[in-house]
Amino acid sequence: MVGFTGVFNIVITVLCIWTAWWALQGFRFDVFMRNPKGRQAKVLLIMISIIIGYMVASFIIDYLQWSLLLKELF
C-alpha cells in the first residue's frame, strides 16, 4: 500500500505541475519581462509552474488523506 501511495503522489504532483505549466502559457510575460523569449523567462516559467503545481498537489494529497481519516471518526 505504501508503494501505491508513493506512485499516486508522484503522478498527482506531475499532473499538477503540467497543468500549472499549461495554464501559465496563456499568461502574458512580455508585459513584465524585458526578454520574454529568453532563457531567464523560461527558467522563471518552469520555477513558477513547479511552485504552483507542488502547492496544488500538496493540497489535493492532504485533502485526500484527511478524507480517508474521517472513517476513523466513526
N, C-alpha and C positions, 0 to 999 in steps of 0.2 A: 504493500500500500504506500510505503514511503517513496519508492521509486516512481510510482504513478503520480504522486503528488508533485514530485520534482519536475517531471516531464510536463505535467499540466501547468505548473507555474512558469516554466520556460516558454511554453507555447503561448500562454496568455501575455507574457511580457513582450515577446517578439511581435505578436499581433498588435498590441497596443502601441509599440514603437513604430511599426509600419503605418498604422492608422494616423498617428501624430505626424509622421513624415508626409503622408498623403494629404492631410488636412493643411499642413503648412505650405504646400505647393501653391495654394491659392492666395497666400499672404504676399503682399507687395513689399518685398525687402528693398526695392530700388528707392523707396521714399526715405529709408533710414540708413542705407549703406552708400558709401562712395562708389564701390565697385561691386554691384550685386551678382555679377557673374564670376567673381574671383574666388580664389581658394579659401580666403578667410570667411567669405559669406557662406560657402558650402560647409565648412567646418562648424560655423555657428548654427547653421540649419540642422546639421547632424546632432550637435550637442543639445539643442532645444528639443529636437524630436526624442532623443533618449530621455531627457529630463521629464518631459510631459508624458511620454509613454510609460516610463517607470512609475510615475506617480499614479496614473490611471490604473495600471496593472496592480499596483500595491493596494489601491482601494478595492478593486474587484476581488482580489485574492483574500484580503482581510474580510470583506463583506461575506464572501462565501464561507470562510472559516467560522465567522461569528454565527451565521445562519445554521451551520452544522452543529454548533454548540448548543443551540436552542433546544435540541432534543434531550439534552441532559437536564433541562429545567423540569421536565415532567416525568 
